């Protein structure tokens, strides 16, 4: 029987077999890399995505045979080093994802390669620091320390020294740190939440726990106030998750799966308890939402608490849209927003929920949201590393070009890191704004 060409069915994901010995076997990994690379070489649909694919195709084209069998297996890591697990190849391009017989899951194969490399060689000091977001955030937000850190990060001499000695590109945008964290900022707003009676609408309970995330707490603390004002205005009880650690996405992208498991063990029991108390779960960063919706369930497919948290976790605008469908979202907007350039973050796109941020903002009168479904090339660490910053800029250029051409009143992205990266590269963006900030502005609250 002839094999069919491409998929006519929705892609499905197999659990990650990361606890088995064969997962870390170098020869077994190389065989699977060669198999999948050969399929990619014959297709090449993903060449316009991240730099993994141009790197692979260059290795093939410059090999003696001009086929995958001519590529030195020692060079396979050059491909996985360029993958930052955006998942777009799997979700938007590849015709051979399962249930197709060829069973291609390029991102998770790259994750496996990263995990094998980490197990064998560990990681550089820089990569360990960049992915230790909780530790760095706690240290950098100590009063006065935050002022010093922010001042140094704006000093050209220091940044060039940091580039040369530590490997953080001197032109990369790095986030500011704030001693007045999100937790401190929303404290005065928590009492109002206790007076809101949760009313269910559709599958939503009307009672949410906000998982603040490392970036939200230390680098974008104002988002907490925006979330509280918008959700409380819509009679949704909103409370902070009492305590949390990093979701694990930075460590996942590093290939440190044991660290991911440790963070899971710290977070999941607390989140599952909140679900038992009737809370739905939201987070301000798409990557963190995706971690609980997809990656942890694939790593721990038999863990009932992980699956419980997965079912209760929502993108914040997905949540608002679900309530809007039930007539439970207020549309008493006080201010129009005009034209908005909106970069749809990769880790939001691959949640397969549609473009709900655009749909909610388009409810505001005299507002037009122009969605740009292209990668920013940031990833959290890829854009700041010396060796990959220029590549991230190249990946971001199509988005930057569209933002410049649209010249809208506002530029926004659900991912604050992507927004800062694009805003820095654009000639037309003064200051990026989070969609929740814009929605709060429209409500006038």
TORMIRO-602593 format. One record per residue (C-alpha): residue in three letters; z, x, y. Coordinates in pm, whole numbers, padded with zeros to 5 digits, always signed. Layout:
! TORMIRO-602593
alaZXY...
! end
This chain:
! TORMIRO-602593
unk+00000+00000+00000unk-00101+00139+00340unk+00174+00208+00592unk+00167-00010+00898unk+00102+00146+01235unk+00387+00083+01473unk+00661-00176+01483unk+00625-00549+01533unk+00999-00603+01499unk+01288-00530+01734unk+01434-00182+01680unk+01758-00158+01489unk+02012+00122+01474unk+02167+00281+01165unk+02529+00400+01179unk+02574+00768+01258unk+02671+00951+00937unk+02865+01213+01130unk+03153+01249+00883unk+02937+01361+00589unk+02888+01729+00499unk+02509+01692+00490unk+02511+01586+00857unk+02608+01943+00950unk+02387+02120+00693unk+02141+02338+00890unk+01861+02328+00631unk+01889+01951+00594unk+01884+01915+00971unk+01579+02142+01005unk+01390+01939+00746unk+01458+01617+00934unk+01370+01777+01268unk+01040+01900+01126unk+00961+01554+00986unk+01033+01372+01312unk+00874+01640+01531unk+00553+01605+01329unk+00550+01229+01394unk+00614+01288+01766unk+00339+01553+01778unk+00089+01302+01639unk+00191+01034+01888unk+00298+01192+02219unk+00374+00860+02391unk+00703+00995+02526unk+00560+01296+02711unk+00643+01140+03050unk+01013+01094+02972unk+01263+01381+02955unk+01172+01748+02910unk+01244+01741+02534unk+00894+01618+02465unk+00694+01862+02684unk+00910+02140+02536unk+00827+02026+02182unk+00457+01985+02249unk+00434+02325+02419unk+00600+02485+02116unk+00347+02316+01889unk+00043+02391+02102unk+00138+02755+02145unk+00215+02809+01775unk-00028+02994+01543unk-00122+02675+01355unk-00100+02438+01653unk+00105+02216+01422unk+00481+02172+01377unk+00481+02398+01071unk+00385+02685+01303unk+00695+02646+01521unk+00982+02884+01455unk+01278+02672+01340unk+01503+02886+01558unk+01324+02726+01855unk+01407+02368+01750unk+01725+02384+01960unk+01510+02430+02272unk+01405+02068+02224unk+01752+01925+02165unk+01890+02123+02461unk+01667+01916+02692unk+01779+01579+02554unk+02055+01405+02749unk+02067+01093+02531unk+01919+00853+02786unk+01786+00654+02485unk+01467+00549+02664unk+01234+00696+02402unk+01403+00485+02136unk+01426+00165+02337unk+01105+00166+02540unk+00843+00396+02385unk+00873+00486+02018unk+00671+00262+01779unk+00834+00412+01472unk+01198+00319+01514unk+01371+00141+01223unk+01294-00097+01056unk+00963+00096+01047unk+00935+00306+00730unk+00924+00630+00930unk+01275+00559+01058unk+01258+00764+01378unk+01574+00773+01590unk+01498+01065+01819unk+01813+01044+02039unk+02053+01039+01746unk+01863+01319+01573unk+01907+01522+01893unk+02275+01424+01889unk+02300+01555+01535unk+02136+01882+01641unk+02381+01912+01930unk+02674+01843+01697unk+02559+02109+01449unk+02515+02361+01731unk+02858+02278+01873unk+03019+02313+01530unk+02855+02652+01478unk+02879+02803+01825unk+03111+02592+02037unk+03031+02549+02407unk+03036+02762+02720unk+03332+02748+02955unk+03115+02572+03212unk+03010+02300+02968unk+03368+02250+02851unk+03484+02213+03212unk+03201+01980+03318unk+03270+01748+03024unk+03650+01750+03067unk+03632+01481+03333unk+03991+01361+03303unk+04141+01708+03339unk+03917+01809+03629unk+03971+01474+03801unk+04350+01491+03778unk+04362+01846+03913unk+04106+01793+04189unk+04271+01477+04323unk+04612+01632+04385unk+04680+01578+04759unk+04541+01867+04969unk+04373+02009+04660unk+04108+01736+04695unk+04044+01841+05057unk+04007+02206+04952unk+03776+02125+04660unk+03554+01902+04875unk+03534+02165+05150unk+03439+02440+04905unk+03171+02221+04746unk+03010+02189+05090unk+03025+02563+05161unk+02691+02737+05096unk+02846+03076+05026unk+03086+02931+04771unk+02814+02721+04608unk+02584+03022+04565unk+02869+03218+04410unk+02943+02920+04182unk+02576+02910+04085unk+02563+03277+03997unk+02902+03305+03828unk+02953+02963+03669unk+02609+02807+03631unk+02639+02508+03866unk+02325+02492+04078unk+02391+02550+04446unk+02160+02265+04556unk+02294+02008+04313unk+02490+01716+04454unk+02848+01729+04327unk+03086+01437+04373unk+03375+01430+04615unk+03729+01390+04485unk+03985+01153+04635unk+04361+01177+04612unk+04373+00804+04687unk+04229+00706+04352unk+04092+00369+04247unk+04422+00282+04086unk+04604+00345+04414unk+04346+00157+04621unk+04351-00165+04421unk+04729-00182+04389unk+04765-00409+04700unk+04503-00646+04554unk+04664-00696+04215unk+04913-00961+04325unk+04632-01199+04422unk+04486-01171+04072unk+04807-01298+03919unk+04767-01621+04116unk+04419-01690+03976unk+04403-01927+03682unk+04140-01802+03440unk+03870-02061+03369unk+03627-01996+03085unk+03253-02037+03144unk+03024-02008+02845unk+03129-01704+02644unk+03327-01553+02934unk+03702-01611+02962unk+03726-01575+03340unk+03981-01299+03292unk+03863-00936+03296unk+04022-00596+03254unk+03849-00325+03456unk+03818+00005+03273unk+03812+00224+03581unk+03644+00531+03420unk+03696+00893+03526unk+03419+00883+03784unk+03531+00550+03923unk+03895+00652+03953unk+03853+01000+04101unk+03506+01008+04262unk+03417+00651+04366unk+03754+00484+04418unk+03619+00241+04679unk+03434+00061+04400unk+03763-00076+04276unk+03813-00266+04600unk+03457-00399+04584unk+03506-00520+04227unk+03837-00685+04307unk+03708-00866+04615unk+03392-00995+04446unk+03561-01108+04124unk+03859-01263+04300unk+03622-01445+04538unk+03466-01597+04227unk+03806-01705+04092unk+03798-01449+03814unk+04130-01287+03729unk+04076-00911+03740unk+04329-00650+03635unk+04308-00281+03561unk+04324-00150+03207unk+04685-00020+03219unk+04593+00328+03102unk+04279+00495+02975unk+04114+00825+02903unk+03747+00925+02934unk+03513+00703+02731unk+03378+01014+02556unk+03017+01006+02673unk+03026+01359+02827unk+03166+01501+02502unk+02911+01303+02301unk+02626+01461+02498unk+02783+01801+02432unk+02789+01733+02058unk+03168+01750+02037unk+03213+01450+01808unk+03572+01536+01718unk+03664+01510+02086unk+03487+01173+02101unk+03691+01056+01802unk+04013+01170+01969unk+03931+00980+02289unk+03837+00674+02086unk+04176+00685+01920unk+04345+00692+02260unk+04141+00409+02416unk+04047+00157+02149unk+04395+00033+02048unk+04481-00044+02411unk+04147-00214+02480unk+04169-00416+02158unk+04516-00535+02259unk+04376-00657+02592unk+04104-00849+02407unk+04376-01012+02195unk+04543-01116+02522unk+04226-01301+02627unk+04065-01037+02846unk+03697-00959+02867unk+03621-00594+02949unk+03402-00442+03222unk+03344-00096+03371unk+03168+00025+03688unk+02962+00297+03515unk+02677+00196+03276unk+02727+00498+03050unk+03087+00396+02983unk+02983+00040+02902unk+02715+00173+02665unk+02969+00396+02493unk+03174+00093+02391unk+02879-00137+02330unk+02669+00103+02121unk+02779+00460+02051unk+03134+00408+01928unk+03034+00114+01704unk+02764+00334+01549unk+03014+00614+01493unk+03284+00381+01359unk+03093+00086+01209unk+03382-00022+00985unk+03657-00009+01248unk+03752-00368+01326unk+03913-00280+01659unk+03601-00093+01775unk+03387-00397+01689unk+03634-00627+01864unk+03608-00419+02183unk+03229-00404+02150unk+03201-00784+02151unk+03424-00815+02458unk+03260-00543+02672unk+03016-00647+02944unk+02815-00487+03218unk+02974-00633+03535unk+02654-00797+03660unk+02578-00926+03311unk+02921-01090+03328unk+02856-01246+03667unk+02516-01372+03553unk+02661-01534+03242unk+02901-01725+03467unk+02619-01810+03709unk+02430-01974+03423unk+02732-02198+03372unk+02756-02284+03742unk+03071-02072+03785unk+02941-01817+04038unk+02979-01885+04407unk+02668-01856+04624unk+02839-01895+04961unk+02683-01578+05097unk+02747-01492+05462unk+02497-01210+05510unk+02145-01141+05384unk+02066-00793+05254unk+01694-00766+05327unk+01488-00527+05114unk+01668-00326+04848unk+01529-00036+04645unk+01708-00052+04312unk+01693+00223+04048unk+01778+00072+03710unk+01999+00325+03532unk+01878+00430+03186unk+02209+00348+03017unk+02187+00002+03168unk+01828-00054+03056unk+01903+00033+02695unk+02179-00230+02675unk+01894-00483+02642unk+02050-00738+02875unk+01768-00760+03128unk+01796-00662+03494unk+02097-00873+03580unk+02195-00670+03887unk+01861-00755+04044unk+01893-01119+03942unk+02237-01157+04101unk+02144-00978+04425unk+01827-01189+04451unk+02051-01496+04479unk+02141-01377+04828unk+01914-01552+05083unk+01645-01338+05252unk+01702-01058+05001unk+01431-00889+04797unk+01525-00641+04523unk+01254-00397+04416unk+01355-00266+04073unk+01245+00087+03977unk+01264+00134+03601unk+01240+00513+03585unk+01493+00778+03494unk+01679+00965+03768unk+01704+01279+03554unk+02072+01319+03639unk+02271+01246+03322unk+02604+01354+03472unk+02570+01725+03390unk+02196+01793+03342unk+02123+01777+03715unk+02404+02014+03814unk+02340+02293+03562unk+02159+02597+03697unk+01907+02608+03413unk+01814+02237+03423unk+01857+02129+03786unk+01492+02189+03878unk+01380+01992+03573unk+01604+01702+03676unk+01442+01706+04020unk+01099+01690+03858unk+01204+01394+03642unk+01341+01214+03949unk+01025+01257+04160unk+00854+00928+04060unk+01169+00736+04158unk+01206+00928+04482unk+00842+00864+04568unk+00885+00489+04517unk+01207+00483+04719unk+01032+00664+05005unk+00732+00428+04989unk+00947+00115+04986unk+01158+00236+05280unk+01404-00050+05223unk+01720-00127+05418unk+01933-00033+05117unk+01903+00196+04817unk+02122+00126+04517unk+02179+00208+04151unk+02444+00097+03905unk+02502+00466+03831unk+02666+00638+04134unk+02558+00983+04007unk+02194+00879+03979unk+02214+00716+04323unk+02355+01033+04482unk+02091+01250+04314unk+01799+01031+04426unk+01950+00975+04769unk+01977+01349+04823unk+01611+01399+04729unk+01475+01105+04929unk+01363+01126+05289unk+01446+00759+05347unk+01798+00720+05209unk+02089+00768+05445unk+02368+00670+05207unk+02329+00508+04864unk+02537+00197+04801unk+02660+00053+04474unk+02528-00297+04392unk+02884-00432+04388unk+02933-00294+04740unk+02620-00481+04849unk+02732-00802+04681unk+03068-00781+04854unk+02889-00730+05185unk+02676-01038+05119unk+02984-01247+05046unk+03155-01115+05360unk+03484-01055+05180
! end
